[in-house]
Amino acid sequence: MTFSFEEYLKKKNLSQNTIKAYVFTVKQYQSKYILINKKNLQAYKTFLVENYKIKTVNLRIQAINNYLKYLNKIELRLPLLKLQQKNFLENVISEADYEYFKKCLHNEKEMYWYFVIRFITATGARVSELVQFKVEHVKIGYFDLYSKGGKLRRIYIPIKLREEALKWFDSINLKDGFIFRNKYGNKITTRGISSQLKKLGIKYGLNPKVIYPHSFRHRFAKNFLEKFNDISLLADLMGHESIETTRIYLRRTSTEQQEIVDKIIDW
């Protein structure tokens, strides 16, 4: 039965990882319950909620719902858990810590990593996009990306960063191709960037929780809205499909909330 379900999933053109996860879920359910009925399905959902994070729970529920559809038992489908959005941004590097990190890297001639955080924070690029930046993009001032649906997103490289980066390229004789490479001269991996930034952050006494690539993308968004309050433009610049995703940047970080509360509440 499980094999047939796997074939059913393959016909839906799902990724191999998704198929593997869905088949695993069905096997997990079958190891606990013999019958497929409302009582057992609800019990399984309770088991998931008590043992896994919300995203994992919803993935398993989606798997079960696909299995129910395969069995023609759609009426037994389980509702997904609702993800409650936090009313604050969490683990975002502050402007002061960003400036301090930049200064440390610059003073110690860690220019490669200096420009890694500069490029993310000044362009809002995802780390997966950052590793695709080339010298040629800096020279023309932007990097065009096309989504699977053929939608164009242009990542602009501000003039101050362009001027600074071009001087750095000259100093290291980098004339073309990928900017951020590994020791073998190949494009660096996103994991390589993440792990090295974490090490450098710890070295300079920064909270490791806020030293990760996406934290600098968050800082780009926060700084942009503080200087130019146009959330529609920000959504376009960040490549968000929905402006609702961008609205989180209208909220303050938990640290900022704490500072305001400490400052104004004296009763």
Accessible surface in RSA format (square Angstrom, percent):
REM  Atomic radii and reference values for relative SASA: ProtOr
REM  Chains: A
REM  Algorithm: Lee & Richards
REM  Probe-radius: 1.40
REM  Slices: 20
REM RES _ NUM      All-atoms   Total-Side   Main-Chain    Non-polar    All polar
REM                ABS   REL    ABS   REL    ABS   REL    ABS   REL    ABS   REL
RES MET A   1   138.22  71.6  93.24  61.7  44.98 107.1  91.08  77.4  47.14  62.5
RES THR A   2    25.60  18.2  23.70  24.0   1.91   4.5  15.15  20.3  10.46  15.8
RES PHE A   3   138.67  69.4 133.50  82.7   5.16  13.4 135.88  82.4   2.79   8.0
RES SER A   4    53.19  45.0  47.18  63.0   6.02  13.9  17.01  36.2  36.19  50.7
RES PHE A   5     0.00   0.0   0.00   0.0   0.00   0.0   0.00   0.0   0.00   0.0
RES GLU A   6    41.68  23.9  41.68  31.5   0.00   0.0   1.12   2.2  40.56  33.1
RES GLU A   7    62.07  35.6  62.07  47.0   0.00   0.0  24.22  46.8  37.86  30.9
RES TYR A   8    52.61  24.6  48.86  27.8   3.76   9.8  48.42  36.4   4.19   5.2
RES LEU A   9     0.00   0.0   0.00   0.0   0.00   0.0   0.00   0.0   0.00   0.0
RES LYS A  10    88.69  43.3  76.14  46.7  12.55  29.9  41.24  37.1  47.44  50.5
RES LYS A  11   171.89  83.9 142.45  87.4  29.44  70.1  93.11  83.8  78.77  83.9
RES LYS A  12    81.87  39.9  56.66  34.8  25.21  60.0  50.15  45.1  31.72  33.8
RES ASN A  13   137.77  95.0 105.77 102.2  32.01  77.1  30.65  73.8 107.12 103.5
RES LEU A  14    56.96  31.7  42.08  30.1  14.88  37.4  44.19  31.0  12.77  34.4
RES SER A  15    65.98  55.8  48.56  64.8  17.42  40.1  54.32 115.7  11.66  16.3
RES GLN A  16   114.91  64.3 106.94  78.2   7.97  19.0  61.17 130.2  53.74  40.8
RES ASN A  17   121.49  83.8 114.53 110.7   6.96  16.8  27.36  65.8  94.13  91.0
RES THR A  18    37.99  27.0  34.22  34.7   3.77   9.0  12.07  16.2  25.92  39.2
RES ILE A  19     5.10   2.9   5.10   3.8   0.00   0.0   5.10   3.7   0.00   0.0
RES LYS A  20   150.33  73.3 143.68  88.2   6.65  15.8  91.30  82.2  59.03  62.9
RES ALA A  21    25.71  23.6  18.40  28.4   7.30  16.6  25.36  35.7   0.35   0.9
RES TYR A  22    16.81   7.9  16.81   9.6   0.00   0.0   0.83   0.6  15.99  19.7
RES VAL A  23    14.99   9.9  14.99  13.6   0.00   0.0  14.99  13.0   0.00   0.0
RES PHE A  24   103.09  51.6 100.41  62.2   2.68   7.0 102.86  62.4   0.23   0.7
RES THR A  25     0.38   0.3   0.38   0.4   0.00   0.0   0.00   0.0   0.38   0.6
RES VAL A  26     0.38   0.2   0.35   0.3   0.03   0.1   0.38   0.3   0.00   0.0
RES LYS A  27   116.19  56.7 109.99  67.5   6.19  14.7  58.12  52.3  58.06  61.8
RES GLN A  28    24.96  14.0  18.49  13.5   6.47  15.4  14.25  30.3  10.71   8.1
RES TYR A  29     3.38   1.6   3.38   1.9   0.00   0.0   3.38   2.5   0.00   0.0
RES GLN A  30    75.90  42.4  57.15  41.8  18.75  44.6  28.06  59.7  47.84  36.3
RES SER A  31    92.59  78.2  47.84  63.8  44.75 103.1  49.99 106.5  42.60  59.7
RES LYS A  32    92.74  45.2  60.03  36.8  32.72  77.9  27.34  24.6  65.40  69.7
RES TYR A  33    44.79  20.9  37.88  21.6   6.90  18.0  30.33  22.8  14.46  17.8
RES ILE A  34   169.60  96.5 138.22 103.0  31.38  75.6 143.12 103.1  26.49  71.9
RES LEU A  35   116.29  64.8 113.97  81.5   2.31   5.8 115.45  81.1   0.83   2.2
RES ILE A  36    36.95  21.0  20.82  15.5  16.13  38.9  20.82  15.0  16.13  43.8
RES ASN A  37    52.05  35.9  50.87  49.2   1.19   2.9  29.84  71.8  22.22  21.5
RES LYS A  38   144.48  70.5 137.96  84.7   6.51  15.5  82.55  74.3  61.93  66.0
RES LYS A  39   170.66  83.3 158.00  96.9  12.66  30.1 108.60  97.8  62.06  66.1
RES ASN A  40    26.67  18.4  26.67  25.8   0.00   0.0   0.00   0.0  26.67  25.8
RES LEU A  41     2.07   1.2   2.07   1.5   0.00   0.0   2.07   1.5   0.00   0.0
RES GLN A  42    91.74  51.3  91.74  67.0   0.00   0.0  45.86  97.6  45.88  34.8
RES ALA A  43    40.91  37.6  29.51  45.5  11.41  25.9  36.70  51.7   4.22  11.2
RES TYR A  44     0.06   0.0   0.06   0.0   0.00   0.0   0.06   0.0   0.00   0.0
RES LYS A  45    21.39  10.4  21.39  13.1   0.00   0.0   7.13   6.4  14.26  15.2
RES THR A  46    63.43  45.1  59.94  60.8   3.49   8.3  47.42  63.7  16.01  24.2
RES PHE A  47    47.30  23.7  44.07  27.3   3.23   8.4  46.98  28.5   0.33   0.9
RES LEU A  48     0.26   0.1   0.26   0.2   0.00   0.0   0.26   0.2   0.00   0.0
RES VAL A  49    71.82  47.3  56.51  51.2  15.31  36.9  57.07  49.6  14.76  40.0
RES GLU A  50   132.73  76.2  95.11  72.0  37.61  89.6  40.27  77.9  92.45  75.5
RES ASN A  51    87.58  60.4  54.63  52.8  32.95  79.3  14.94  36.0  72.64  70.2
RES TYR A  52    74.23  34.7  53.87  30.6  20.36  53.0  42.59  32.0  31.64  39.0
RES LYS A  53   172.17  84.0 163.12 100.1   9.05  21.5 112.67 101.4  59.49  63.4
RES ILE A  54    72.47  41.2  68.55  51.1   3.93   9.5  68.76  49.5   3.71  10.1
RES LYS A  55   160.40  78.3 150.14  92.1  10.26  24.4  95.60  86.0  64.81  69.0
RES THR A  56    43.59  31.0  40.86  41.4   2.73   6.5  14.67  19.7  28.92  43.7
RES VAL A  57     0.78   0.5   0.78   0.7   0.00   0.0   0.78   0.7   0.00   0.0
RES ASN A  58    19.03  13.1  19.03  18.4   0.00   0.0   9.97  24.0   9.07   8.8
RES LEU A  59    66.53  37.1  64.80  46.4   1.74   4.4  65.87  46.3   0.66   1.8
RES ARG A  60    29.46  12.4  29.46  15.0   0.00   0.0   0.00   0.0  29.46  17.9
RES ILE A  61     0.18   0.1   0.09   0.1   0.08   0.2   0.18   0.1   0.00   0.0
RES GLN A  62    73.15  40.9  71.80  52.5   1.35   3.2  14.72  31.3  58.43  44.3
RES ALA A  63     0.06   0.1   0.06   0.1   0.00   0.0   0.06   0.1   0.00   0.0
RES ILE A  64     2.20   1.3   2.20   1.6   0.00   0.0   2.20   1.6   0.00   0.0
RES ASN A  65     7.87   5.4   7.87   7.6   0.00   0.0   2.85   6.9   5.02   4.9
RES ASN A  66    23.39  16.1  22.21  21.5   1.18   2.8   1.44   3.5  21.95  21.2
RES TYR A  67     7.06   3.3   7.06   4.0   0.00   0.0   2.23   1.7   4.84   6.0
RES LEU A  68     0.65   0.4   0.65   0.5   0.00   0.0   0.65   0.5   0.00   0.0
RES LYS A  69    99.27  48.4  93.24  57.2   6.03  14.4  43.53  39.2  55.74  59.4
RES TYR A  70    52.87  24.7  34.46  19.6  18.41  47.9  27.69  20.8  25.17  31.0
RES LEU A  71    42.27  23.5  24.19  17.3  18.08  45.4  28.40  19.9  13.88  37.3
RES ASN A  72   127.98  88.3 105.83 102.3  22.15  53.3  26.21  63.1 101.77  98.4
RES LYS A  73    75.19  36.7  75.19  46.1   0.00   0.0  39.30  35.4  35.88  38.2
RES ILE A  74    91.32  52.0  87.54  65.2   3.78   9.1  87.54  63.0   3.78  10.3
RES GLU A  75   128.27  73.6  98.33  74.4  29.94  71.3  71.22 137.8  57.06  46.6
RES LEU A  76    26.07  14.5  22.35  16.0   3.72   9.4  22.83  16.0   3.24   8.7
RES ARG A  77   118.70  49.8  98.86  50.4  19.84  47.2  21.54  29.4  97.16  58.9
RES LEU A  78    14.22   7.9   9.48   6.8   4.74  11.9  10.14   7.1   4.08  11.0
RES PRO A  79    90.24  65.8  78.80  71.8  11.44  41.6  89.77  74.1   0.47   2.9
RES LEU A  80    83.92  46.7  64.78  46.3  19.14  48.1  64.78  45.5  19.14  51.5
RES LEU A  81    47.23  26.3  39.02  27.9   8.21  20.6  41.03  28.8   6.20  16.7
RES LYS A  82   183.24  89.4 165.29 101.4  17.96  42.8 111.95 100.8  71.29  75.9
RES LEU A  83   110.28  61.4  82.66  59.1  27.62  69.4  82.66  58.0  27.62  74.3
RES GLN A  84   165.69  92.7 139.10 101.7  26.59  63.3  46.29  98.5 119.40  90.6
RES GLN A  85   120.65  67.5  85.50  62.5  35.15  83.7  41.73  88.8  78.91  59.8
RES LYS A  86   110.18  53.8 100.53  61.7   9.65  23.0  78.20  70.4  31.99  34.1
RES ASN A  87    92.11  63.5  86.86  83.9   5.25  12.7  23.13  55.7  68.98  66.7
RES PHE A  88    52.68  26.4  49.67  30.8   3.01   7.8  49.67  30.1   3.01   8.6
RES LEU A  89    10.44   5.8   9.45   6.8   0.99   2.5  10.29   7.2   0.15   0.4
RES GLU A  90    78.47  45.0  65.42  49.5  13.04  31.1  17.30  33.5  61.17  49.9
RES ASN A  91    61.44  42.4  53.25  51.5   8.19  19.7   5.67  13.7  55.76  53.9
RES VAL A  92    14.11   9.3   0.08   0.1  14.04  33.8   0.08   0.1  14.04  38.1
RES ILE A  93     0.01   0.0   0.00   0.0   0.01   0.0   0.01   0.0   0.00   0.0
RES SER A  94    46.48  39.3  42.59  56.8   3.89   8.9  41.19  87.7   5.29   7.4
RES GLU A  95    71.53  41.1  68.82  52.1   2.71   6.5  49.86  96.4  21.67  17.7
RES ALA A  96    75.46  69.4  59.90  92.4  15.56  35.4  68.17  96.0   7.29  19.3
RES ASP A  97    49.19  34.5  49.19  49.0   0.00   0.0   0.11   0.3  49.08  48.9
RES TYR A  98     9.97   4.7   9.97   5.7   0.00   0.0   7.46   5.6   2.52   3.1
RES GLU A  99    76.83  44.1  73.16  55.4   3.67   8.7  37.19  71.9  39.64  32.4
RES TYR A 100    98.70  46.1  93.27  53.1   5.43  14.1  73.15  55.0  25.55  31.5
RES PHE A 101     0.00   0.0   0.00   0.0   0.00   0.0   0.00   0.0   0.00   0.0
RES LYS A 102    35.64  17.4  35.46  21.8   0.17   0.4   8.38   7.5  27.26  29.0
RES LYS A 103   136.10  66.4 129.74  79.6   6.36  15.2  78.73  70.9  57.37  61.1
RES CYS A 104    19.67  14.9  15.31  17.1   4.36  10.2   5.04  12.8  14.63  15.8
RES LEU A 105     0.00   0.0   0.00   0.0   0.00   0.0   0.00   0.0   0.00   0.0
RES HIS A 106    78.99  43.2  78.71  54.7   0.28   0.7  49.17  50.7  29.82  34.7
RES ASN A 107    94.02  64.8  68.73  66.4  25.28  60.9  25.73  61.9  68.28  66.0
RES GLU A 108    90.56  52.0  67.30  50.9  23.26  55.4  30.60  59.2  59.96  49.0
RES LYS A 109   164.58  80.3 144.08  88.4  20.49  48.8  93.30  84.0  71.28  75.9
RES GLU A 110    52.73  30.3  50.12  37.9   2.61   6.2   6.12  11.8  46.61  38.1
RES MET A 111    42.74  22.1  41.04  27.2   1.70   4.0  37.98  32.3   4.76   6.3
RES TYR A 112    52.81  24.7  50.19  28.6   2.63   6.8  50.19  37.7   2.63   3.2
RES TRP A 113    29.31  11.8  29.31  14.2   0.00   0.0  13.46   7.2  15.85  25.7
RES TYR A 114    15.79   7.4  15.79   9.0   0.00   0.0   3.04   2.3  12.75  15.7
RES PHE A 115     1.05   0.5   1.05   0.6   0.00   0.0   1.05   0.6   0.00   0.0
RES VAL A 116     0.00   0.0   0.00   0.0   0.00   0.0   0.00   0.0   0.00   0.0
RES ILE A 117     0.00   0.0   0.00   0.0   0.00   0.0   0.00   0.0   0.00   0.0
RES ARG A 118    28.34  11.9  28.34  14.4   0.00   0.0   0.87   1.2  27.46  16.6
RES PHE A 119     0.00   0.0   0.00   0.0   0.00   0.0   0.00   0.0   0.00   0.0
RES ILE A 120     0.49   0.3   0.49   0.4   0.00   0.0   0.49   0.4   0.00   0.0
RES THR A 121    10.05   7.1   4.28   4.3   5.77  13.7   4.32   5.8   5.73   8.7
RES ALA A 122    24.33  22.4   8.37  12.9  15.97  36.3  17.04  24.0   7.29  19.3
RES THR A 123     5.70   4.1   0.00   0.0   5.70  13.6   1.14   1.5   4.56   6.9
RES GLY A 124     0.00   0.0   0.00   N/A   0.00   0.0   0.00   0.0   0.00   0.0
RES ALA A 125     0.18   0.2   0.00   0.0   0.18   0.4   0.00   0.0   0.18   0.5
RES ARG A 126    73.69  30.9  73.10  37.3   0.60   1.4  28.15  38.5  45.54  27.6
RES VAL A 127    32.26  21.2  29.04  26.3   3.23   7.8  29.04  25.2   3.23   8.7
RES SER A 128    56.54  47.8  53.83  71.8   2.71   6.2  39.35  83.8  17.19  24.1
RES GLU A 129    15.18   8.7  15.18  11.5   0.00   0.0   6.43  12.4   8.75   7.1
RES LEU A 130     0.05   0.0   0.00   0.0   0.05   0.1   0.00   0.0   0.05   0.1
RES VAL A 131     9.95   6.6   9.58   8.7   0.37   0.9   9.77   8.5   0.19   0.5
RES GLN A 132    62.63  35.0  61.23  44.7   1.40   3.3  10.25  21.8  52.38  39.7
RES PHE A 133     0.17   0.1   0.00   0.0   0.17   0.5   0.00   0.0   0.17   0.5
RES LYS A 134    75.40  36.8  75.40  46.3   0.00   0.0  19.76  17.8  55.65  59.3
RES VAL A 135     0.81   0.5   0.81   0.7   0.00   0.0   0.81   0.7   0.00   0.0
RES GLU A 136    75.16  43.1  73.97  56.0   1.18   2.8  54.68 105.8  20.48  16.7
RES HIS A 137    29.89  16.3  29.89  20.8   0.00   0.0  11.76  12.1  18.14  21.1
RES VAL A 138     0.34   0.2   0.00   0.0   0.34   0.8   0.00   0.0   0.34   0.9
RES LYS A 139   124.27  60.6  94.32  57.9  29.94  71.3  57.40  51.7  66.87  71.2
RES ILE A 140   103.30  58.8  76.94  57.3  26.36  63.5  83.57  60.2  19.73  53.5
RES GLY A 141     6.09   7.5   0.00   N/A   6.09   7.5   2.18   6.0   3.92   8.8
RES TYR A 142    66.39  31.0  66.22  37.7   0.17   0.4  30.09  22.6  36.30  44.7
RES PHE A 143    14.19   7.1  14.10   8.7   0.08   0.2  14.19   8.6   0.00   0.0
RES ASP A 144    43.01  30.1  27.04  26.9  15.96  37.7  12.25  28.8  30.75  30.7
RES LEU A 145    32.57  18.1  30.99  22.2   1.58   4.0  32.24  22.6   0.33   0.9
RES TYR A 146   150.34  70.2 117.97  67.1  32.37  84.2  85.78  64.5  64.56  79.6
RES SER A 147    58.00  49.0  37.66  50.3  20.34  46.9  45.62  97.2  12.38  17.3
RES LYS A 148   222.95 108.8 179.32 110.0  43.63 103.9 131.66 118.5  91.29  97.2
RES GLY A 149    78.33  96.6   0.00   N/A  78.33  96.6  41.36 113.5  36.97  82.8
RES GLY A 150    52.22  64.4   0.00   N/A  52.22  64.4  30.20  82.9  22.03  49.3
RES LYS A 151   125.88  61.4 116.44  71.4   9.43  22.5  91.35  82.2  34.53  36.8
RES LEU A 152    83.97  46.8  60.97  43.6  23.01  57.8  60.97  42.8  23.00  61.9
RES ARG A 153    28.51  12.0  24.43  12.5   4.08   9.7  28.11  38.4   0.40   0.2
RES ARG A 154    79.90  33.5  71.41  36.4   8.48  20.2  12.72  17.4  67.18  40.7
RES ILE A 155     1.82   1.0   0.14   0.1   1.67   4.0   1.82   1.3   0.00   0.0
RES TYR A 156   119.34  55.7 114.09  64.9   5.25  13.7  78.45  59.0  40.89  50.4
RES ILE A 157     1.45   0.8   0.00   0.0   1.45   3.5   0.04   0.0   1.41   3.8
RES PRO A 158    56.38  41.1  45.62  41.6  10.75  39.1  56.38  46.5   0.00   0.0
RES ILE A 159   100.67  57.3  97.74  72.8   2.93   7.1  97.74  70.4   2.93   8.0
RES LYS A 160   164.40  80.2 159.35  97.8   5.05  12.0 102.78  92.5  61.62  65.6
RES LEU A 161     0.75   0.4   0.39   0.3   0.36   0.9   0.39   0.3   0.36   1.0
RES ARG A 162    63.74  26.8  63.74  32.5   0.00   0.0   1.94   2.7  61.80  37.5
RES GLU A 163    93.68  53.8  89.70  67.9   3.98   9.5  35.78  69.2  57.90  47.3
RES GLU A 164    51.93  29.8  46.95  35.5   4.99  11.9  31.16  60.3  20.77  17.0
RES ALA A 165     0.00   0.0   0.00   0.0   0.00   0.0   0.00   0.0   0.00   0.0
RES LEU A 166    59.30  33.0  58.75  42.0   0.55   1.4  58.77  41.3   0.52   1.4
RES LYS A 167   153.16  74.7 145.29  89.1   7.86  18.7  90.77  81.7  62.38  66.4
RES TRP A 168    21.98   8.8  17.13   8.3   4.85  11.4  18.00   9.6   3.97   6.4
RES PHE A 169     3.51   1.8   3.51   2.2   0.00   0.0   3.51   2.1   0.00   0.0
RES ASP A 170   118.77  83.2  95.49  95.0  23.28  55.1  30.34  71.4  88.43  88.2
RES SER A 171    87.71  74.1  44.94  60.0  42.77  98.5  51.20 109.0  36.51  51.1
RES ILE A 172    86.75  49.4  58.99  43.9  27.76  66.9  66.49  47.9  20.26  55.0
RES ASN A 173   105.81  73.0  88.67  85.7  17.14  41.3  28.85  69.4  76.96  74.4
RES LEU A 174    28.38  15.8  21.59  15.4   6.78  17.1  22.98  16.1   5.40  14.5
RES LYS A 175   141.68  69.1 131.62  80.8  10.06  24.0  91.82  82.6  49.85  53.1
RES ASP A 176    84.62  59.3  83.20  82.8   1.42   3.3  15.19  35.7  69.43  69.2
RES GLY A 177    19.96  24.6   0.00   N/A  19.96  24.6  19.80  54.3   0.17   0.4
RES PHE A 178    60.75  30.4  59.72  37.0   1.03   2.7  59.72  36.2   1.03   3.0
RES ILE A 179     5.87   3.3   0.00   0.0   5.87  14.1   0.00   0.0   5.87  15.9
RES PHE A 180     0.44   0.2   0.16   0.1   0.28   0.7   0.16   0.1   0.28   0.8
RES ARG A 181    76.65  32.2  67.74  34.5   8.91  21.2  20.27  27.7  56.38  34.2
RES ASN A 182    50.22  34.6  37.67  36.4  12.55  30.2  22.49  54.1  27.72  26.8
RES LYS A 183   180.86  88.2 132.87  81.5  47.99 114.3  91.82  82.6  89.04  94.8
RES TYR A 184   163.64  76.4 131.61  74.9  32.03  83.3 105.59  79.3  58.04  71.6
RES GLY A 185    42.56  52.5   0.00   N/A  42.56  52.5  25.89  71.1  16.67  37.3
RES ASN A 186    90.65  62.5  86.41  83.5   4.24  10.2  22.17  53.4  68.48  66.2
RES LYS A 187    86.05  42.0  72.34  44.4  13.71  32.6  34.07  30.7  51.98  55.4
RES ILE A 188    17.66  10.0  15.92  11.9   1.74   4.2  15.95  11.5   1.71   4.6
RES THR A 189    84.91  60.4  78.04  79.1   6.86  16.4  74.13  99.6  10.78  16.3
RES THR A 190    51.22  36.4  49.09  49.8   2.13   5.1  19.34  26.0  31.88  48.2
RES ARG A 191   196.80  82.6 191.51  97.6   5.29  12.6  72.05  98.5 124.74  75.6
RES GLY A 192    24.71  30.5   0.00   N/A  24.71  30.5  21.55  59.2   3.16   7.1
RES ILE A 193     0.00   0.0   0.00   0.0   0.00   0.0   0.00   0.0   0.00   0.0
RES SER A 194    38.86  32.8  37.62  50.2   1.24   2.8  25.63  54.6  13.22  18.5
RES SER A 195    53.77  45.4  44.68  59.6   9.08  20.9  38.37  81.7  15.40  21.6
RES GLN A 196    53.91  30.1  53.71  39.3   0.20   0.5   8.46  18.0  45.45  34.5
RES LEU A 197     0.00   0.0   0.00   0.0   0.00   0.0   0.00   0.0   0.00   0.0
RES LYS A 198    69.57  33.9  69.57  42.7   0.00   0.0  50.61  45.6  18.96  20.2
RES LYS A 199   133.85  65.3 125.84  77.2   8.00  19.1  77.34  69.6  56.50  60.2
RES LEU A 200     7.12   4.0   6.80   4.9   0.32   0.8   7.12   5.0   0.00   0.0
RES GLY A 201     0.00   0.0   0.00   N/A   0.00   0.0   0.00   0.0   0.00   0.0
RES ILE A 202   102.76  58.5  91.33  68.0  11.43  27.6  92.63  66.7  10.13  27.5
RES LYS A 203   121.41  59.2  85.03  52.2  36.38  86.6  71.24  64.1  50.17  53.4
RES TYR A 204    20.72   9.7  10.63   6.1  10.09  26.2  16.05  12.1   4.68   5.8
RES GLY A 205    70.33  86.7   0.00   N/A  70.33  86.7  36.79 101.0  33.54  75.1
RES LEU A 206    13.63   7.6   7.21   5.2   6.42  16.1   9.35   6.6   4.28  11.5
RES ASN A 207    78.10  53.9  66.11  63.9  11.99  28.9  28.59  68.8  49.51  47.9
RES PRO A 208    55.06  40.1  54.88  50.0   0.18   0.6  55.06  45.5   0.00   0.0
RES LYS A 209   137.82  67.2 127.84  78.4   9.98  23.8  76.63  69.0  61.19  65.2
RES VAL A 210    16.75  11.0  16.75  15.2   0.00   0.0  16.75  14.6   0.00   0.0
RES ILE A 211     0.00   0.0   0.00   0.0   0.00   0.0   0.00   0.0   0.00   0.0
RES TYR A 212    57.36  26.8  57.22  32.6   0.14   0.4  48.87  36.7   8.50  10.5
RES PRO A 213     9.68   7.1   8.73   8.0   0.95   3.4   9.26   7.6   0.42   2.6
RES HIS A 214    76.58  41.9  73.43  51.0   3.15   8.1  45.14  46.5  31.44  36.6
RES SER A 215     0.00   0.0   0.00   0.0   0.00   0.0   0.00   0.0   0.00   0.0
RES PHE A 216     0.00   0.0   0.00   0.0   0.00   0.0   0.00   0.0   0.00   0.0
RES ARG A 217     4.50   1.9   4.50   2.3   0.00   0.0   0.46   0.6   4.04   2.4
RES HIS A 218    28.02  15.3  28.02  19.5   0.00   0.0  14.08  14.5  13.94  16.2
RES ARG A 219     8.01   3.4   8.01   4.1   0.00   0.0   0.00   0.0   8.01   4.9
RES PHE A 220    22.15  11.1  20.98  13.0   1.17   3.1  21.54  13.1   0.61   1.8
RES ALA A 221     0.00   0.0   0.00   0.0   0.00   0.0   0.00   0.0   0.00   0.0
RES LYS A 222    14.09   6.9  13.03   8.0   1.06   2.5   1.54   1.4  12.55  13.4
RES ASN A 223    32.67  22.5  31.71  30.6   0.97   2.3  15.93  38.3  16.74  16.2
RES PHE A 224    39.28  19.6  31.90  19.8   7.37  19.2  38.99  23.6   0.28   0.8
RES LEU A 225    15.52   8.6   8.55   6.1   6.97  17.5   8.85   6.2   6.67  17.9
RES GLU A 226   123.23  70.7  83.31  63.0  39.92  95.1  46.04  89.0  77.19  63.0
RES LYS A 227   183.99  89.8 147.93  90.8  36.05  85.8  97.16  87.5  86.82  92.5
RES PHE A 228   112.74  56.4 109.58  67.9   3.16   8.2 112.65  68.3   0.09   0.3
RES ASN A 229   123.10  84.9  88.13  85.2  34.97  84.2  26.82  64.5  96.28  93.1
RES ASP A 230    52.12  36.5  48.18  48.0   3.94   9.3  12.65  29.8  39.47  39.4
RES ILE A 231    28.52  16.2  25.48  19.0   3.04   7.3  25.48  18.3   3.04   8.3
RES SER A 232    63.15  53.4  60.24  80.4   2.91   6.7  34.62  73.7  28.53  40.0
RES LEU A 233    68.09  37.9  65.10  46.6   2.99   7.5  67.45  47.4   0.64   1.7
RES LEU A 234     0.00   0.0   0.00   0.0   0.00   0.0   0.00   0.0   0.00   0.0
RES ALA A 235     7.36   6.8   7.32  11.3   0.04   0.1   7.36  10.4   0.00   0.0
RES ASP A 236   101.07  70.8  87.79  87.4  13.28  31.4  26.05  61.3  75.02  74.8
RES LEU A 237    27.61  15.4  26.34  18.8   1.27   3.2  26.46  18.6   1.14   3.1
RES MET A 238     0.00   0.0   0.00   0.0   0.00   0.0   0.00   0.0   0.00   0.0
RES GLY A 239    24.64  30.4   0.00   N/A  24.64  30.4  11.66  32.0  12.98  29.1
RES HIS A 240    28.15  15.4  14.02   9.7  14.13  36.1   9.42   9.7  18.73  21.8
RES GLU A 241   149.65  85.9 116.58  88.2  33.07  78.7  63.43 122.7  86.22  70.4
RES SER A 242    49.78  42.1  44.39  59.2   5.39  12.4  38.05  81.0  11.73  16.4
RES ILE A 243    56.08  31.9  49.39  36.8   6.69  16.1  49.39  35.6   6.69  18.2
RES GLU A 244   104.38  59.9  98.95  74.9   5.43  12.9  54.20 104.8  50.18  41.0
RES THR A 245    72.81  51.8  63.35  64.2   9.46  22.6  48.40  65.0  24.42  36.9
RES THR A 246     0.00   0.0   0.00   0.0   0.00   0.0   0.00   0.0   0.00   0.0
RES ARG A 247   102.34  43.0  99.60  50.8   2.74   6.5  34.21  46.8  68.14  41.3
RES ILE A 248    28.74  16.4  27.72  20.7   1.02   2.5  28.33  20.4   0.41   1.1
RES TYR A 249    11.16   5.2   6.64   3.8   4.52  11.8   0.77   0.6  10.39  12.8
RES LEU A 250    95.57  53.2  64.08  45.8  31.50  79.2  67.22  47.2  28.35  76.3
RES ARG A 251    94.49  39.7  88.47  45.1   6.02  14.3  17.75  24.3  76.74  46.5
RES ARG A 252   127.61  53.6 125.41  63.9   2.21   5.3  21.15  28.9 106.47  64.5
RES THR A 253     9.77   6.9   9.77   9.9   0.00   0.0   6.82   9.2   2.95   4.5
RES SER A 254    43.47  36.7  37.96  50.7   5.51  12.7  21.98  46.8  21.49  30.1
RES THR A 255    86.58  61.6  81.83  83.0   4.75  11.3  53.29  71.6  33.29  50.3
RES GLU A 256    40.56  23.3  39.82  30.1   0.74   1.8  21.22  41.1  19.34  15.8
RES GLN A 257    61.55  34.4  59.40  43.4   2.15   5.1  23.85  50.8  37.70  28.6
RES GLN A 258   101.53  56.8  97.45  71.2   4.08   9.7  37.67  80.2  63.86  48.4
RES GLU A 259   107.31  61.6 100.75  76.2   6.56  15.6  41.94  81.1  65.37  53.4
RES ILE A 260    63.37  36.1  61.99  46.2   1.38   3.3  63.37  45.6   0.00   0.0
RES VAL A 261    70.09  46.1  69.25  62.7   0.84   2.0  69.25  60.2   0.84   2.3
RES ASP A 262    96.45  67.6  67.46  67.1  29.00  68.6  31.82  74.9  64.63  64.5
RES LYS A 263   178.67  87.2 146.01  89.6  32.66  77.8  96.97  87.3  81.70  87.0
RES ILE A 264   104.28  59.3  86.68  64.6  17.60  42.4  92.24  66.4  12.04  32.7
RES ILE A 265    71.38  40.6  54.52  40.6  16.86  40.6  54.52  39.3  16.86  45.7
RES ASP A 266   135.20  94.7  95.98  95.5  39.22  92.7  44.66 105.1  90.54  90.3
RES TRP A 267   222.87  89.4 159.95  77.4  62.92 147.7 168.16  89.7  54.71  88.8
END  Absolute sums over single chains surface
CHAIN  1 A    16406.0      13882.7       2523.3       9207.4       7198.6
END  Absolute sums over all chains
TOTAL         16406.0      13882.7       2523.3       9207.4       7198.6
